[in-house]
C-alpha cells in the first residue's frame, strides 16, 4: 500500500486534566537532577547543572487533575504503510502513542491502557506510555499535556508528511517535528528541528523518551562500554554491563529506580534497542547530533511496583529507553545564536538471533552495530537529513492550531514557514499592550489571564509605568513577576506592594509570600498567603498553593486553623488534607493525624511527586509515636523507588 496520513478520533479511558493553576509557578517542583554533585573525569565534558531552572515560570502548573477515569475521544494522527502503523496523540504533546509492526501484529512501544496524570513533570501533570518529545528544560516538555500545531505536507517522493510544532516560552525557541513513512520501509522517519532565532547563547535540552515493555528475559542493546549514573546524590561513571554485580542491560535485575546514560563513542552508530526473550523488539536510531542514549528503570522492589501500579490500570510494567542531545540530563548544552539544530530519528522492529541473544552484552552490541554499519542505514539517515532540508523549510497545510505565543513573539527568517495564530482573547489583549504600552486592568479577584513579563521583555513594562500604567494594580503585579523572574527580588517586592496598595488582590499576596519563603521569613509568608486564601476560599488551585506555603513556612497552627474553617469539599482535596495531617503531627496531635491518614482505605495523593517520600515518612513517624511495635510502611504509601 502507498503510505497514508489520516486524522482520526480514538476512544481512550482518560482522567480529567482539570484547569491549570490560577497562580504562576514561582516556587517550582522537586527536580532530582537539580540536586546533584559530580565526580567525573577531566575529559567527560558534561555541562553540570547548566540551564537549571528553579520553576516553570511563565508556565502555570497543571495541578487540577483527578484520578477517576472516563471514556474520552481524543484526536490522533495516523501514519501507515504496508509494514508499520504509527499513532500520534496530537492533543498531548504530539506523543507517538503506538507503533505497530503489521507483520508480527505487535506494538513495539509500551502503550498505557489509560491516560492518567501524575506529578512527574516540570508542570506537574504527566502520563506514562509512548514516545514523549522533550525540549528546553530538564523535567519533561511543558507541552506534554497540551495540543501542538499540526499540519501536513509531502516529501520529494510524494509521501505524506505529518508536521507538529510549537514555540517554547522559557528558551524562546521553536521546535518542529516532521514524521513520514516511505513505501516498503520498516522504519518510521522523524526529522527534528530546533531553532534559536535570538542573538543570545541559550541552554538547550532535548530527550526523546521511549516507553517500552519491561520484558521478562528482555535486554537493552546499546554500543557503549561506560555509562553515567547517580547514587546518594552523586553523579559518577561506571563500566558496563555490570554495576555492583548486576548486569544492567538485563533490567529486570535492577533493584532500585535509576538512570544509566550510555557514553556512546563518537564514531559509533547512535542507537538503542529493547528486545524480548526471543530477540524481537524495537530499534531506535538517529543521526550523530542526537548523541546519547539512556535506560531508565523504576527498579524491582515494593516502591517500584507501587509506581508502576499508580501510573496504569492493567498495561503492565515498562522501562524507558531515551535519546538526547547532551551526554546526560544533568545539564543543558549551549546553543549558538541564529542557529538551527536538525537530526533524524528512526523507529522500527529488530530481530536478534537466539545465539547472539544468549551471548554477552558486548557480543550483542557488536552484532547489532556491525549489522547497522553493513546495511548502511546510519549513513543513509545522514543523507536523508541533508536531502530533506528543503522539505523542512517548506510551508505546510495547517490542520489543527496550537497556542498563540509564537505569533505574539514573532518569527524570524528560520521559522517564517511555520504558521502561528493568535486565537486567545487574553493574548489579543497583551498584543495590544505590546503595541500601545498600556496594559488592561481586570477586577482584582479575577484570575490573571497570562504571565508574559520575564527578564527578556521586562523593559517593555518597566519603562512605561509612569503615567500610562502607574495607577494600574495589574501592571505593578506583572512588573513584580518580571523582576522575580529576573532574580531581582527586592524590586519585585516593591512592585507587588504597590499593586496591593492600589487594590487588595490575592495574586500580589501570593507573589509576596513566595519572596518571603525565599528569604526564610516564614511568619511573613504565612501572613501574606493567609490574606490571599481568605480572598480565594473557593479556588482549589489557590488553596493548594496556599497550604504548600503555610507548610513551608512552618506555621502549622495557622495551617490547622485555616483548614478547620474550610467547607467539606475543600477539606477532601488530598494534597490539602495531607498538609493538614502533617501539621497535626507537627503540633503533637498524632492520634488525630493517624486516624485521618488511615481513614477509609488510606489517603491517596493523586499528585505525589516523583522522589517525594513525604507520605511514607509521615506514616512511619505517626506509627512509631502511637504504637510500641514498629511496622513496615504499607504498600499503598511506598513511593521511594530510588
C-alpha positions as CSV (number, residue, x, y, z in Angstrom):
1,X,0.0,0.0,0.0
2,X,1.1,3.6,-0.5
3,X,1.9,5.4,2.7
4,X,-1.1,7.2,4.2
5,X,-1.7,10.0,6.7
6,X,-5.1,10.1,8.4
7,X,-6.6,12.2,11.2
8,X,-8.9,10.1,13.4
9,X,-10.7,10.1,16.7
10,X,-9.8,7.5,19.2
11,X,-11.6,6.3,22.3
12,X,-9.4,6.1,25.4
13,X,-10.0,5.8,29.1
14,X,-8.6,9.1,30.5
15,X,-8.6,11.2,33.6
16,X,-9.7,14.8,33.5
17,X,-6.7,17.2,33.3
18,X,-8.7,19.9,35.0
19,X,-7.9,23.6,35.0
20,X,-4.3,25.0,35.1
21,X,-3.3,26.7,38.3
22,X,-4.5,30.3,38.8
23,X,-1.1,31.5,40.0
24,X,2.3,31.4,38.3
25,X,4.8,28.7,39.1
26,X,7.2,30.7,41.3
27,X,8.5,28.1,43.9
28,X,8.7,25.1,41.4
29,X,8.5,21.4,41.9
30,X,11.2,19.0,43.1
31,X,13.5,18.0,40.2
32,X,16.0,15.4,41.2
33,X,18.6,16.4,38.6
34,X,18.8,19.9,40.2
35,X,20.3,18.5,43.4
36,X,23.3,16.5,42.4
37,X,27.1,16.8,42.8
38,X,29.5,15.3,40.3
39,X,32.6,13.0,40.4
40,X,33.7,12.8,36.8
41,X,36.9,12.6,34.7
42,X,38.5,15.7,33.1
43,X,37.5,14.6,29.6
44,X,33.8,13.8,30.3
45,X,32.7,17.3,29.4
46,X,29.3,17.3,30.9
47,X,27.7,20.7,31.4
48,X,27.0,20.1,35.1
49,X,23.8,22.0,36.1
50,X,23.9,24.4,33.1
51,X,20.5,25.7,32.3
52,X,18.9,24.5,35.6
53,X,15.5,26.1,36.4
54,X,14.0,26.5,39.9
55,X,10.5,26.8,38.5
56,X,8.5,26.6,35.2
57,X,7.6,30.4,35.0
58,X,6.0,31.7,32.8
59,X,4.0,28.4,32.6
60,X,1.3,27.5,35.1
61,X,1.2,24.2,36.9
62,X,-1.2,21.6,35.7
63,X,-2.3,20.5,39.2
64,X,-6.1,20.3,38.8
65,X,-6.4,16.7,37.6
66,X,-8.1,13.8,39.3
67,X,-7.5,10.0,39.1
68,X,-11.0,9.0,38.1
69,X,-11.3,7.7,34.6
70,X,-13.9,8.1,31.9
71,X,-14.3,7.2,28.2
72,X,-13.0,10.1,26.1
73,X,-12.5,10.8,22.4
74,X,-9.0,12.1,21.6
75,X,-7.6,13.4,18.3
76,X,-4.9,11.3,16.7
77,X,-2.8,11.4,13.6
78,X,-2.1,8.0,11.9
79,X,0.8,7.2,9.5
80,X,0.6,3.8,7.8
81,X,2.3,1.8,5.1
82,X,2.3,-2.0,4.4
83,X,4.7,-2.6,7.4
84,X,4.0,0.0,10.1
85,X,1.2,1.9,11.7
86,X,2.2,4.9,13.9
87,X,-0.5,6.6,16.1
88,X,0.2,10.1,17.5
89,X,-1.7,12.0,20.2
90,X,-1.8,15.5,18.7
91,X,-3.5,16.9,21.8
92,X,-0.9,15.6,24.2
93,X,2.4,17.0,23.1
94,X,2.3,15.0,19.8
95,X,3.2,11.8,21.7
96,X,3.9,8.8,19.5
97,X,1.4,6.5,21.3
98,X,1.5,3.3,19.3
99,X,3.9,1.8,16.7
100,X,2.5,-1.4,15.2
101,X,4.6,-3.9,13.3
102,X,1.9,-5.1,10.9
103,X,3.8,-8.3,10.0
104,X,4.1,-9.5,13.6
105,X,0.9,-7.8,14.8
106,X,2.8,-6.4,17.8
107,X,3.1,-2.9,19.2
108,X,6.7,-2.0,19.6
109,X,6.0,0.6,22.3
110,X,4.6,0.4,25.7
111,X,1.1,1.9,25.3
112,X,-0.7,2.6,28.5
113,X,-4.3,1.4,28.7
114,X,-5.3,4.7,30.3
115,X,-4.2,8.3,30.3
116,X,-3.8,9.0,34.0
117,X,-1.9,12.0,35.2
118,X,0.7,12.1,38.0
119,X,3.2,14.6,39.3
120,X,6.3,13.8,37.4
121,X,6.8,16.7,35.0
122,X,8.1,20.3,35.2
123,X,4.4,21.5,35.1
124,X,3.3,18.6,37.4
125,X,0.9,16.6,35.2
126,X,2.5,13.7,33.2
127,X,1.3,10.3,32.0
128,X,3.3,7.2,31.0
129,X,3.5,5.4,27.7
130,X,4.6,6.0,24.1
131,X,7.4,8.4,22.9
132,X,7.4,11.8,24.6
133,X,9.4,14.6,22.9
134,X,11.1,16.8,25.5
135,X,12.6,20.2,24.8
136,X,14.1,23.2,26.5
137,X,14.4,22.4,30.2
138,X,15.0,19.5,32.5
139,X,11.8,17.9,33.7
140,X,9.7,16.9,30.7
141,X,8.2,19.1,27.9
142,X,6.0,22.0,29.1
143,X,3.6,20.9,26.3
144,X,3.4,17.2,27.3
145,X,-0.3,17.5,28.0
146,X,-1.0,20.3,25.5
147,X,-2.1,20.4,21.9
148,X,0.5,21.2,19.3
149,X,0.2,22.8,15.9
150,X,-0.4,20.0,13.3
151,X,0.0,20.4,9.6
152,X,0.6,18.2,6.6
153,X,2.9,18.3,3.6
154,X,4.8,15.8,1.3
155,X,8.4,14.6,0.9
156,X,10.2,14.6,-2.5
157,X,8.5,11.3,-3.5
158,X,5.0,12.5,-2.7
159,X,4.8,10.5,0.6
160,X,2.6,12.3,3.2
161,X,4.4,14.1,6.0
162,X,2.9,14.9,9.4
163,X,4.3,18.0,10.9
164,X,3.9,19.1,14.5
165,X,5.5,22.2,16.1
166,X,5.3,24.8,18.8
167,X,7.0,27.8,20.4
168,X,8.7,27.0,23.8
169,X,8.5,30.1,26.0
170,X,11.3,29.6,28.5
171,X,14.0,29.3,26.0
172,X,12.2,31.3,23.3
173,X,12.7,28.7,20.7
174,X,10.6,26.9,18.1
175,X,10.7,23.1,17.6
176,X,9.4,21.3,14.6
177,X,8.9,17.5,14.1
178,X,8.3,16.0,10.7
179,X,7.2,12.4,10.5
180,X,6.7,10.1,7.5
181,X,6.8,6.5,6.2
182,X,8.2,5.5,2.8
183,X,6.8,2.8,0.7
184,X,8.3,-0.6,1.6
185,X,10.1,0.8,4.6
186,X,10.0,-0.8,8.1
187,X,11.2,2.4,9.8
188,X,9.3,5.5,10.9
189,X,11.2,8.7,9.9
190,X,11.3,11.5,12.4
191,X,13.0,14.7,11.3
192,X,13.6,17.1,14.2
193,X,14.4,20.8,14.1
194,X,15.1,23.3,16.9
195,X,15.7,27.0,16.1
196,X,17.2,29.7,18.2
197,X,16.3,33.0,16.4
198,X,17.7,35.1,19.2
199,X,21.1,36.9,19.4
200,X,22.0,35.1,22.6
201,X,23.5,31.7,23.5
202,X,20.8,29.7,25.2
203,X,20.8,26.4,27.2
204,X,19.2,23.7,25.2
205,X,17.8,20.3,26.0
206,X,16.2,17.5,24.0
207,X,15.4,14.0,25.0
208,X,13.1,11.5,23.2
209,X,11.7,9.4,26.0
210,X,10.6,6.0,24.7
211,X,8.4,3.8,26.9
212,X,8.9,0.1,26.0
213,X,7.6,-3.1,27.7
214,X,9.6,-4.5,30.5
215,X,10.0,-8.0,29.1
216,X,10.8,-11.0,31.2
217,X,14.2,-12.0,29.9
218,X,14.4,-8.7,28.0
219,X,17.6,-6.9,27.1
220,X,18.7,-3.4,26.2
221,X,21.4,-3.3,23.5
222,X,23.5,-0.2,23.0
223,X,27.0,0.4,21.7
224,X,28.6,1.7,24.9
225,X,31.2,0.4,27.3
226,X,30.6,3.0,30.0
227,X,27.6,5.0,31.4
228,X,27.0,7.9,33.7
229,X,24.7,7.3,36.7
230,X,23.9,8.6,40.1
231,X,23.6,7.4,43.6
232,X,23.4,9.1,47.0
233,X,23.2,12.4,45.2
234,X,26.5,11.9,43.3
235,X,26.9,11.5,39.6
236,X,29.7,9.2,38.5
237,X,30.9,6.9,35.7
238,X,30.5,3.1,35.6
239,X,31.7,0.3,33.4
240,X,29.2,-1.9,31.6
241,X,27.4,-4.1,31.7
242,X,28.0,-5.0,35.4
243,X,27.3,-2.3,38.1
244,X,27.6,-3.5,41.7
245,X,27.5,-7.1,40.4
246,X,24.3,-6.7,38.3
247,X,24.1,-6.8,34.5
248,X,22.1,-3.6,34.0
249,X,21.3,-4.5,30.4
250,X,19.1,-7.1,32.0
251,X,16.7,-4.5,33.5
252,X,14.6,-7.0,35.5
253,X,17.6,-7.4,37.8
254,X,17.9,-3.7,38.6
255,X,16.9,-3.3,42.2
256,X,16.1,0.5,42.5
257,X,14.9,3.3,40.3
258,X,18.0,4.6,38.4
259,X,19.2,6.2,35.2
260,X,22.1,5.0,33.0
261,X,23.3,7.4,30.4
262,X,25.3,5.4,27.9
263,X,28.5,7.0,26.7
264,X,28.5,6.1,23.0
265,X,31.8,6.6,21.2
266,X,31.7,9.5,18.7
267,X,32.5,7.2,15.7
268,X,29.8,4.7,16.6
269,X,26.3,4.5,15.1
270,X,23.8,6.1,17.6
271,X,21.2,3.6,18.5
272,X,19.4,1.7,21.3
273,X,17.2,-1.4,21.2
274,X,14.9,-3.2,23.6
275,X,14.3,-6.9,22.8
276,X,12.3,-9.6,24.4
277,X,13.4,-13.2,25.3
278,X,13.2,-14.2,21.7
279,X,15.4,-11.3,20.5
280,X,12.4,-9.3,18.9
281,X,11.7,-5.7,19.8
282,X,12.2,-2.0,19.0
283,X,15.3,-0.4,17.4
284,X,15.7,3.4,17.7
285,X,18.5,5.0,15.6
286,X,19.5,8.6,14.9
287,X,22.0,10.8,13.1
288,X,25.0,11.8,15.0
289,X,23.7,15.1,16.6
290,X,21.4,13.0,18.9
291,X,24.5,11.6,20.5
292,X,23.3,10.0,23.8
293,X,21.1,7.1,24.9
294,X,19.7,6.3,28.3
295,X,18.0,3.5,30.2
296,X,15.5,4.4,33.0
297,X,14.2,1.7,35.2
298,X,11.7,2.0,38.1
299,X,13.6,-0.9,39.7
300,X,12.3,-4.1,41.1
301,X,11.2,-3.5,44.7
302,X,8.0,-2.7,46.5
303,X,8.1,1.0,45.8
304,X,8.9,0.3,42.2
305,X,5.8,-1.9,41.9
306,X,3.8,0.9,43.6
307,X,4.8,3.5,41.0
308,X,4.1,1.1,38.1
309,X,0.6,0.3,39.5
310,X,0.0,4.0,40.2
311,X,0.6,5.1,36.6
312,X,-1.7,2.5,34.9
313,X,-4.7,0.2,35.2
314,X,-3.7,-3.1,33.5
315,X,-1.0,-2.3,30.9
316,X,1.8,-3.8,33.0
317,X,5.3,-2.7,33.6
318,X,7.6,-0.6,31.4
319,X,11.1,0.8,31.2
320,X,12.2,3.8,29.2
321,X,15.0,4.0,26.6
322,X,15.8,7.5,25.7
323,X,17.9,9.6,23.2
324,X,19.3,13.0,23.8
325,X,21.4,15.9,22.6
326,X,23.6,16.1,25.7
327,X,25.6,13.3,27.3
328,X,23.2,13.3,30.3
329,X,20.1,15.1,31.6
330,X,22.2,16.7,34.4
331,X,22.5,19.9,32.4
332,X,21.7,21.5,29.1
333,X,24.1,22.3,26.3
334,X,24.8,25.8,24.8
335,X,23.1,26.6,21.6
336,X,24.6,29.4,19.5
337,X,22.6,32.5,18.3
338,X,20.7,32.4,15.0
339,X,21.1,28.6,14.8
340,X,19.1,25.6,13.7
341,X,19.8,22.1,15.0
342,X,18.5,19.2,13.0
343,X,18.6,15.5,13.2
344,X,16.8,12.3,12.1
345,X,15.4,9.5,14.3
346,X,14.1,6.2,13.1
347,X,11.9,3.7,14.9
348,X,11.2,0.1,13.7
349,X,11.3,-3.6,14.6
350,X,14.5,-5.5,15.1
351,X,15.2,-9.3,15.5
352,X,18.4,-10.6,17.1
353,X,19.3,-14.3,16.5
354,X,18.9,-16.6,19.6
355,X,22.6,-17.4,19.8
356,X,23.5,-13.7,19.8
357,X,20.9,-13.0,22.4
358,X,22.3,-15.7,24.7
359,X,25.8,-14.3,24.3
360,X,27.4,-11.4,26.3
361,X,26.4,-7.8,26.4
362,X,29.5,-7.0,24.3
363,X,28.6,-9.6,21.7
364,X,25.0,-8.3,21.3
365,X,26.3,-4.8,20.9
366,X,28.9,-5.8,18.4
367,X,26.4,-7.8,16.4
368,X,23.9,-5.0,16.1
369,X,26.5,-2.4,15.4
370,X,28.0,-4.4,12.6
371,X,24.6,-5.1,11.1
372,X,23.7,-1.3,11.1
373,X,27.1,-0.5,9.5
374,X,26.8,-3.2,6.9
375,X,23.3,-2.2,5.9
376,X,24.4,1.4,5.6
377,X,21.3,2.6,7.4
378,X,23.1,5.0,9.7
379,X,24.9,6.8,6.8
380,X,21.6,6.8,4.8
381,X,19.9,8.7,7.6
382,X,22.5,11.4,7.4
383,X,21.9,11.7,3.7
384,X,18.1,11.8,4.2
385,X,18.6,14.6,6.7
386,X,20.5,16.7,4.1
387,X,18.1,15.8,1.3
388,X,15.0,16.9,3.2
389,X,16.4,20.3,4.3
390,X,14.2,22.0,1.7
391,X,11.1,20.0,2.8
392,X,11.7,21.1,6.5
393,X,11.7,24.8,5.4
394,X,8.6,24.4,3.2
395,X,5.2,25.7,4.3
396,X,2.6,23.1,5.2
397,X,-1.2,23.0,5.3
398,X,-2.4,23.7,8.8
399,X,-4.8,21.1,10.2
400,X,-5.0,22.0,13.9
401,X,-3.6,25.0,15.7
402,X,-1.7,25.2,19.0
403,X,-1.0,28.2,21.2
404,X,-0.7,31.8,20.1
405,X,2.6,32.5,22.0
406,X,4.7,32.0,18.9
407,X,2.7,34.6,16.9
408,X,3.0,37.0,19.8
409,X,6.8,36.5,20.0
410,X,7.2,37.0,16.2
411,X,9.1,34.6,14.0
412,X,12.4,35.1,12.2
413,X,13.7,34.0,8.9
414,X,14.5,30.5,10.1
415,X,10.9,29.9,11.2
416,X,8.8,32.0,8.9
417,X,7.5,28.8,7.1
418,X,5.6,27.9,10.3
419,X,2.1,29.3,10.8
420,X,1.3,30.6,14.3
421,X,-2.1,32.1,15.1
422,X,-3.4,34.2,18.0
423,X,-6.9,32.9,18.8
424,X,-6.9,33.5,22.6
425,X,-8.7,36.7,23.6
426,X,-6.2,37.0,26.5
427,X,-3.3,37.1,24.1
428,X,-5.0,39.7,21.9
429,X,-5.2,42.0,25.0
430,X,-1.5,41.5,25.6
431,X,-0.8,42.1,21.9
432,X,-2.5,45.4,22.3
433,X,-0.2,46.2,25.2
434,X,3.0,45.5,23.2
435,X,1.6,47.9,20.6
436,X,0.4,50.7,22.8
437,X,2.4,50.1,26.1
438,X,-1.0,50.4,28.0
439,X,-1.9,47.3,30.0
440,X,-5.5,46.3,30.6
441,X,-6.8,46.3,34.2
442,X,-9.2,43.5,35.2
443,X,-11.1,43.2,38.5
444,X,-8.6,42.3,41.3
445,X,-10.3,39.0,42.2
446,X,-10.4,37.8,38.6
447,X,-7.8,35.2,37.7
448,X,-4.8,36.6,35.8
449,X,-5.2,35.9,32.1
450,X,-1.5,35.5,31.1
451,X,2.0,35.5,32.6
452,X,4.2,37.1,29.9
453,X,6.6,39.5,31.6
454,X,10.0,38.0,32.2
455,X,13.7,39.0,32.2
456,X,13.7,39.2,28.4
457,X,10.9,41.8,28.0
458,X,10.9,43.5,31.4
459,X,11.7,46.9,29.8
460,X,8.5,46.8,27.8
461,X,6.6,47.3,31.0
462,X,9.1,48.9,33.4
463,X,9.7,51.9,31.0
464,X,6.0,52.5,30.6
465,X,4.8,52.6,34.2
466,X,4.8,56.4,34.8
467,X,1.5,57.9,33.6
468,X,0.4,55.1,31.3
469,X,0.3,52.2,33.9
470,X,1.1,53.9,37.2
471,X,-2.3,53.5,38.7
472,X,-2.9,50.0,37.3
473,X,-2.6,47.4,40.1
474,X,-2.4,44.7,37.4
475,X,0.6,46.3,35.7
476,X,2.5,46.6,39.0
477,X,1.7,42.9,39.7
478,X,3.1,41.8,36.4
479,X,6.2,44.0,36.7
480,X,6.8,42.4,40.1
481,X,6.6,39.0,38.4
482,X,9.1,40.1,35.8
483,X,11.6,41.2,38.5
484,X,11.0,37.9,40.3
485,X,11.8,36.0,37.1
486,X,15.0,38.1,36.7
487,X,16.1,37.3,40.3
488,X,15.6,40.9,41.4
489,X,13.6,40.1,44.5
490,X,13.9,43.5,46.2
491,X,12.4,45.3,43.2
492,X,9.8,42.5,42.8
493,X,8.7,43.1,46.4
494,X,8.4,46.8,45.8
495,X,6.1,46.4,42.8
496,X,3.9,43.7,44.4
497,X,3.4,46.0,47.4
498,X,2.4,48.9,45.1
499,X,-0.1,46.5,43.4
500,X,-1.6,45.8,46.9
501,X,-1.7,49.5,47.8
502,X,-3.8,50.2,44.7
503,X,-6.1,47.2,45.0
504,X,-6.2,44.4,47.5
505,X,-5.6,41.3,45.4
506,X,-4.7,37.6,46.1
507,X,-2.2,37.5,43.3
508,X,0.3,40.0,44.7
509,X,-0.2,38.4,48.1
510,X,0.9,35.1,46.6
511,X,3.9,36.7,45.0
512,X,5.0,38.4,48.2
513,X,4.6,35.2,50.2
514,X,6.9,33.4,47.7
515,X,9.5,36.1,48.2
516,X,9.3,35.7,51.9
517,X,9.7,32.0,51.6
518,X,12.9,32.5,49.6
519,X,14.1,35.0,52.3
520,X,13.4,32.5,55.1
521,X,10.7,34.7,56.6
522,X,8.1,32.0,57.4
523,X,5.9,34.3,59.5
524,X,5.8,37.0,56.8
525,X,5.0,34.4,54.1
526,X,2.2,32.9,56.2
527,X,0.7,36.4,57.0
528,X,0.6,37.3,53.3
529,X,-0.8,34.0,52.0
530,X,-3.5,33.7,54.6
531,X,-4.9,37.0,53.4
532,X,-4.9,35.7,49.9
533,X,-6.6,32.5,50.9
534,X,-9.3,34.4,52.6
535,X,-10.0,36.1,49.3
536,X,-10.0,32.9,47.3
537,X,-11.6,30.4,49.6
538,X,-13.4,28.5,46.8
539,X,-10.4,28.3,44.5
540,X,-8.8,24.8,44.8
541,X,-5.6,25.7,43.0
542,X,-5.0,28.8,45.1
543,X,-5.7,26.9,48.3
544,X,-3.3,24.1,47.3
545,X,-0.6,26.7,46.8
546,X,-1.5,28.4,50.0
547,X,-1.3,25.3,52.1
548,X,2.0,24.5,50.5
549,X,3.4,27.9,51.5
550,X,2.0,27.6,55.0
551,X,3.7,24.2,55.3
552,X,7.0,25.5,54.0
553,X,6.7,28.5,56.4
554,X,6.4,26.1,59.4
555,X,3.3,28.0,60.6
556,X,1.4,24.8,61.5
557,X,-1.1,26.4,63.9
558,X,-2.2,28.8,61.2
559,X,-2.5,26.0,58.7
560,X,-4.7,24.0,61.0
561,X,-6.8,27.0,61.8
562,X,-7.5,27.7,58.2
563,X,-8.2,24.1,57.4
564,X,-10.8,23.9,60.1
565,X,-12.6,26.9,58.5
566,X,-12.9,25.2,55.1
567,X,-16.0,23.5,53.8
568,X,-16.1,19.7,53.4
569,X,-15.4,19.7,49.7
570,X,-12.1,21.6,50.1
571,X,-11.2,19.5,53.2
572,X,-11.3,16.4,51.0
573,X,-8.7,17.6,48.4
574,X,-6.0,15.1,49.0
575,X,-3.0,17.5,48.9
576,X,-4.7,20.0,51.2
577,X,-5.7,17.1,53.6
578,X,-2.1,15.9,53.6
579,X,-0.7,19.3,54.6
580,X,-3.3,19.3,57.4
581,X,-2.4,15.9,58.7
582,X,1.3,16.8,58.6
583,X,0.5,20.0,60.6
584,X,-1.4,18.0,63.2
585,X,1.6,15.8,63.6
586,X,3.9,18.8,64.0
587,X,1.5,20.1,66.6
588,X,1.7,16.8,68.6
589,X,-1.8,15.6,67.7
590,X,-0.6,12.3,66.4
591,X,-3.7,10.2,67.2
592,X,-6.0,12.5,65.2
593,X,-3.4,12.7,62.4
594,X,-3.1,8.9,62.2
595,X,-6.9,8.4,62.1
596,X,-7.3,10.9,59.3
597,X,-4.4,9.4,57.3
598,X,-5.8,5.9,57.6
599,X,-9.4,7.0,57.1
600,X,-11.2,4.7,54.5
601,X,-8.5,2.9,52.5
602,X,-5.9,5.4,53.4
603,X,-5.0,8.8,51.9
604,X,-4.2,8.6,48.2
605,X,-2.4,11.7,47.0
606,X,-3.1,11.9,43.2
607,X,-0.3,14.4,42.9
608,X,2.5,12.8,44.9
609,X,5.8,13.9,43.3
610,X,8.5,11.5,41.9
611,X,11.2,11.5,44.5
612,X,8.8,12.6,47.3
613,X,8.8,10.3,50.3
614,X,6.6,12.5,52.4
615,X,3.6,10.2,52.9
616,X,5.6,7.2,53.9
617,X,7.8,9.3,56.3
618,X,4.6,10.7,57.9
619,X,3.0,7.3,58.3
620,X,6.3,5.9,59.9
621,X,6.6,8.8,62.3
622,X,2.9,8.5,63.4
623,X,3.1,4.8,63.7
624,X,6.2,4.9,65.9
625,X,4.7,7.6,68.0
626,X,1.5,5.8,68.7
627,X,2.4,2.1,68.8
628,X,5.1,0.2,70.6
629,X,5.9,-2.3,67.8
630,X,7.3,-0.6,64.6
631,X,5.6,-1.8,61.4
632,X,6.8,-1.6,57.8
633,X,5.2,1.1,55.6
634,X,2.1,-0.2,53.9
635,X,2.5,-0.8,50.1
636,X,-0.1,1.9,49.3
637,X,2.3,4.6,50.8
638,X,5.6,3.3,49.3
639,X,6.9,5.6,46.6
640,X,10.6,5.8,47.4
641,X,11.8,3.7,44.5
642,X,15.4,5.1,44.3
